[in-house]
Amino acid sequence: MRVLFFRAAFAVAATLGLALPGQARITRLVVEHTETLEKDGYQKLTGHAYGELDPKLPLNAIITDLEFAPRNARGMVEYSATFTLLKPADMAKASGVLLYFVPNRGNLNLLAGGFLADGRKKGHVLVASGWQGDLEPSSKLETMTVPVAKNPDGSSITGPVLARFTDMREGATTVTIQRGGVAGTADPASLDTSKATFTRRAAEGGMVVPLRGDEWAFADCAQVPFPGKPDPRKICLKGGFNPSYLYELVYTAKDPKVYGIGFAATRDLNAYLRYGAKDDAGAANPVASRITAVVSQGNSQSGNFLRSYIHLGFNQEETGRIVFDGANPERAVRQLGMNIRFAAPSGAAELYGPGSDGVLWWDHAPDPGRGRPAAGLLDRCHATETCPKIMETFGSAEFFNLRASPDLVGTRADRDIPLPSNVRRYYSPGVRHGGGPGGFDPDARQQGCCGLIPNPNPSIDTLRALQNALVEWVVKGTLPPPSQYPRLDRGDLVAPASAAMGFPAIPGVPLPDGILTPLYQYEFGPKFRYADVSGIILMQPPVIRQTLPTVVPRVDSDGNEMVGVASVLHQAPLGTYTGWNVNAGGFYRGHIRTNEGSFIPFAKTKADRLASGDPRPSLEERYGTHDKYVERVRAAAERLVRGRYLLQDDADRLIAQAEASKVLK
């Protein structure tokens, strides 16, 4: 009742146009370029959003180092972010739905096809904006500018930072200090090598060999011989680097940027577009009073952003109203390690990277494997009644590459964690990260990246249908299709070993034993807030306390996973489709290839199969003729359409592709 009272009070204030004290908001929305898109009557607006945050407000205080950021005359912390907005030129034709897309590492084309095109056909407003403060400004990226945190006396804040280097060019003398593939995330406080540690090793977990301080320098030796030209963002090694080694640098960095502001910036831009009328300069909100529902979507890194955004309480704007009514974190099973001092927001699931160290499941559940209190990603939004409807979508590679297991079964991998009523989960079996390009090519060939042929099995067709269903769920209350995902209690999830999985022995193909990114419990130090993946890391590299148990999906006698929303290709397979592959070369040769999957084709004929010793039936034995294969494809497509896991136009396209294919021709 108290929450409802305050919401009503805020609503009255907003209706009367009264300013709300201490409200973090977009102060200016500057449209710098407007383009009319002739094809569908849309306008494309680009520019910058300028905002400010009250660091004393509880909703903002969760942002690491916000209290140490510089403030303006009003005591607020300022930031700016780019944005792109697509809207009907005639807003009277707008549907009332705003689709917000979280860019992945700044990249996003709102003019692309699929779900984006569906949105424009239906009159939705499409928006993307910058949220990563570690990206350099670029006309091709959505970026944002965040302040640097300083001690109260103006001196630099410092702390330990880790950077690792592999697969450099043979004999290269200089490498760039990159974390998450981005340079400049944490510059050294000193170029004195005696204040840093630089080591090498011949294998992950192998003997560590320290390098003397006079053997390397914070410098660029590309044009000037060692010790080179001083450069805080590069390392020069006397005698050059050897790609057979892994190099590891631990140094003291200075002047951390307040990257966590990206969560608040996303909140406030969407809240302004949904609820605002004018900015402080009197410029009108370009979609004012036309938005009745907001649905967000993020892929991989940006999907992890959405999970942390919801968990940290940012789906409640400062007057208590909800921001996103629906959210689709796609191929995202971790939190984003961004709200951390000296964070690397572009980082993934590499060794020592935070992300799988916090709450990973939606429902309120215990964490016995790590001995931490019970918690859930939705705890904060449940308390404020601002939880969105959530559609979680991911595939096989997320189990093998990105540690999806605890999301489903916790840190002991011994029980299914139930889904709350506002969450649906859809699993795409046998796909690589983001799914493959599709097609019905029985003669796919190996590429140079991997030990096995990359996986073509797609997930985009399923995703398009489900994303449309999410909008219908939010706008009309139409329940989406039932969740489909593997569970322990049904025997779908097993230990990550070929014997437990039931993976067949295929000549020339490695077994999946050990081809998995482990789930470690790290010790980052006393100032790290583990549940929230926030705070300060004081131990670099962190100590590995234990390796936690994980599970993966069981497979059939072909090696194909059996549970989830299987694509048409998966239901009419041309081979085995896995969520894992191995590196063909480099320092990690034979180890899991990040975010890839593999395709192990079936033999064409029984004679071919017997000659190679392949235990899996051939295409000829399975389908007999090309026409019978097409019948299998058609039946699969029709089942998916009936279940609302596939749109009819995609089904028609897939059947036509199968008819035109060379399968058994």
C-alpha positions, -999 to +999 in steps of 0.1 A: +000+000+000+029+023+008+044+017-026+011+023-043+006+056-024+040+070-035+034+059-070+001+077-071+017+108-056+044+108-083+019+102-110-001+133-099+031+154-098+040+142-133+005+150-146+007+186-131+042+190-147+059+195-113+096+189-110+105+160-088+134+168-064+165+147-068+152+130-100+179+116-122+169+124-157+179+131-192+186+169-191+189+172-229+181+150-258+199+165-288+188+153-323+218+160-345+207+143-377+173+133-391+169+110-421+137+100-438+136+063-448+116+063-480+108+025-480+086+023-450+078+059-440+102+059-410+125+086-397+160+079-383+171+102-356+206+102-342+223+124-316+233+126-279+215+122-247+228+142-218+219+131-183+228+136-146+226+114-115+222+121-079+248+099-062+230+101-028+198+084-042+196+047-032+188+037-068+220+052-080+242+045-049+247+009-061+269+022-089+305+015-079+326+047-074+297+071-083+303+089-050+339+097-062+328+112-096+330+149-101+297+168-096+282+199-111+268+229-093+236+210-084+256+182-069+249+158-098+272+135-118+269+142-155+273+118-185+264+117-222+255+088-246+248+085-283+214+072-295+197+061-326+159+062-328+137+049-357+101+061-356+071+065-380+073+099-396+036+102-387+035+093-351-002+089-353+006+056-370+028+044-342+018+012-324+027+025-289+055-001-285+091+009-281+117-018-288+150-010-271+180-029-284+212-030-262+242-028-286+268-055-283+301-037-279+286-007-295+275-025-327+239-025-339+221-018-371+185-009-365+179-012-402+187-049-403+160-075-411+143-101-389+127-089-357+138-053-365+120-054-398+090-069-381+089-040-356+089-014-384+061-032-402+040-030-371+047+007-364+070+001-333+096+027-323+131+012-323+159+026-301+195+019-294+220+039-273+255+039-259+261+023-225+298+013-226+323+039-213+353+019-225+346+023-262+362+051-282+338+075-299+330+064-334+303+072-360+298+035-364+292+027-328+269+036-300+291+049-272+290+069-240+312+093-220+315+087-183+335+106-156+367+095-139+365+087-102+390+106-080+397+106-043+381+135-023+414+154-023+416+151-061+443+125-062+441+094-083+423+063-072+445+032-079+442-005-078+455-038-092+447-048-128+453-080-148+460-083-185+469-115-205+484-119-239+485-149-263+490-156-300+510-125-309+531-125-341+564-145-339+591-120-329+568-091-323+584-066-299+553-047-289+517-057-278+489-035-268+474-038-233+439-049-240+412-061-216+382-076-232+397-067-266+397-029-257+427-007-250+427+021-224+403+006-199+429+010-171+461+030-176+491+023-153+498+046-124+535+044-131+557+032-160+582+019-135+584-019-143+596-027-108+561-018-096+545-044-119+548-082-125+552-096-159+554-134-164+552-161-190+542-198-190+542-225-216+507-238-207+476-227-188+483-237-152+520-244-160+551-232-143+552-194-141+585-177-152+588-141-140+605-116-164+630-091-149+620-054-150+649-046-173+636-071-199+604-052-207+589-017-206+557+001-209+566+013-243+563+010-281+593-006-299+577-007-333+599+021-345+624+027-317+646-002-304+642-014-268+634+002-244+614+020-270+591+050-268+573+052-235+536+043-239+512+035-210+490+013-232+517-009-247+543-035-236+577-039-253+597-071-246+634-072-252+641-099-278+605-101-288+575-122-279+572-160-284+537-171-294+543-204-277+539-187-243+511-170-225+521-137-209+505-122-179+508-087-166+497-074-131+501-037-125+487-008-106+462+012-126+449+047-119+418+069-125+390+044-130+360+054-151+326+050-135+314+024-160+283+014-140+267+047-151+258+028-183+230+010-164+215+043-152+219+059-186+199+032-202+172+034-175+169+072-178+168+074-216+140+048-219+121+064-190+124+098-207+112+085-240+083+066-223+072+093-198+089+126-206+075+156-225+103+181-228+140+182-218+155+210-197+162+231-228+126+229-238+131+205-267+102+181-272+105+144-267+103+131-303+079+103-292+062+121-263+029+106-251+030+079-278+047+050-259+026+026-239+050-003-236+087-009-238+104-042-246+142-046-245+165-071-262+202-078-258+225-105-274+254-122-256+273-094-238+244-070-241+221-098-229+243-101-198+238-064-195+201-069-193+204-095-166+226-073-144+204-042-152+173-060-138+192-076-109+207-043-097+173-026-096+176-003-126+142-013-141+126+011-116+131+048-126+134+073-098+097+081-095+090+044-089+076+036-124+086+005-144+109+011-174+110-022-194+077-042-195+095-071-213+131-082-217+148-108-239+184-116-227+195-137-257+224-163-254+232-146-220+236-168-189+259-147-167+260-112-152+280-084-168+312-075-150+308-038-156+299-023-122+334-029-109+363-005-104+387-009-134+361-031-151+365-044-187+329-042-199+338-059-232+352-089-215+336-124-219+340-157-200+378-158-201+398-172-172+397-149-141+370-127-156+341-119-132+305-126-145+296-161-133+305-151-097+272-136-087+235-146-087+228-165-119+192-177-116+159-159-118+141-174-088+151-168-052+173-198-044+202-208-022+238-209-033+252-239-013+281-246-036+296-213-027+282-210+007+264-177+000+229-165+011+198-173-010+191-147-037+177-143-072+181-120-102+145-107-096+148-099-059+150-061-062+123-057-089+100-080-069+103-057-039+093-027-060+069-045-083+089-035-114+098-069-128+094-072-166+081-102-184+113-121-193+120-144-223+154-162-218+168-177-250+201-196-254+217-226-269+242-254-267+273-233-269+263-215-237+266-247-217+301-255-231+315-220-236+297-197-211+289-218-180+251-219-184+247-248-159+242-229-127+215-208-143+194-240-144+206-262-116+226-240-092+262-243-079+259-279-068+242-290-100+219-312-080+184-297-085+164-278-110+158-242-100+121-233-109+112-205-131+091-176-118+057-170-134+070-140-154+099-159-169+099-182-200+130-202-211+136-215-246+167-237-254+180-242-289+197-276-289+228-282-310+237-246-319+268-225-316+268-191-299+240-171-318+233-200-341+247-208-375+237-195-410+213-224-417+208-240-451+207-276-461+242-283-473+254-319-469+288-310-483+298-283-458+336-279-455+360-273-427+372-238-421+406-226-407+393-215-373+386-249-358+394-286-356+359-295-369+336-280-394+317-250-379+281-256-370+255-243-395+225-251-372+204-219-369+185-204-340+175-171-356+142-184-370+130-196-336+142-164-320+122-142-344+090-161-336+096-159-298+105-122-299+073-114-316+055-136-289+072-115-262+057-083-276+023-100-277+027-111-241+035-076-230+010-057-251-020-081-252-013-105-223-012-134-248+008-162-231+038-172-251+045-209-260+055-232-231+091-231-220+113-257-235+146-265-219+166-295-204+160-305-168+177-327-142+145-343-130+138-356-165+173-369-171+181-343-197+212-330-180+243-350-172+279-347-163+301-332-191+317-364-202+311-385-233+301-416-213+274-397-194+263-377-224+260-408-246+282-392-273+292-418-300+327-427-309+331-412-344+364-419-363+386-388-365+364-368-341+375-359-306+352-368-277+338-338-257+356-348-225+373-318-211+361-295-239+343-271-216+348-238-199+350-246-161+330-229-135+354-216-109+348-199-076+371-169-074+384-149-044+385-113-055+391-097-021+369-082+007+356-052-012+340-072-040+302-077-038+299-112-052+261-114-055+260-082-075+293-087-094+301-052-082+326-033-061+364-034-060+388-062-070+418-062-047+433-096-057+448-100-092+448-126-104+421-139-081+426-171-062+406-201-075+389-215-044+373-245-062+359-259-094+322-262-092+302-290-107+283-284-140+261-303-163+254-304-201+225-318-222+224-355-229+225-366-266+211-394-288+230-421-306+239-395-333+254-371-308+225-347-312+208-330-282+172-341-277+155-314-256+145-278-265+131-259-295+150-278-322+154-260-355+140-276-387+176-286-396+181-302-362+149-322-367+160-333-402+197-336-395+225-339-420+250-347-393+258-341-356+255-306-344+274-296-312+278-265-291+316-271-289+345-271-312+383-270-307+410-246-318+429-257-349+461-238-338+476-212-315+484-213-279+451-230-270+452-256-298+430-285-290+411-265-263+375-253-267+370-228-294+352-198-279+315-195-289+318-220-318+301-253-324+308-282-348+292-301-376+301-337-381+284-348-414+267-381-419+280-404-446+260-402-478+256-439-483+258-471-462+289-481-481+306-449-472+296-453-436+309-488-433+342-479-450+349-452-425+336-471-394+310-444-386+283-458-363+257-432-373+233-442-401+240-425-435+217-400-453+207-428-476+197-451-447+178-423-429+158-407-457+160-428-488+154-401-513+155-364-517+117-361-517+114-380-485+140-357-469+119-327-480+089-343-464+108-346-431+117-309-433+081-299-441+067-320-412+092-304-388+084-268-400+047-275-397+051-287-361+071-256-351+045-233-367+017-251-348+036-246-316+043-209-323+080-215-324+083-206-361+066-180-383+049-192-414+070-171-438+101-186-423+086-221-426+079-215-463+114-203-469+130-233-452+109-258-471+119-241-504+156-242-494+153-279-487+136-286-520+164-267-538+192-285-518+215-312-530+205-336-502+203-371-518+202-357-553 
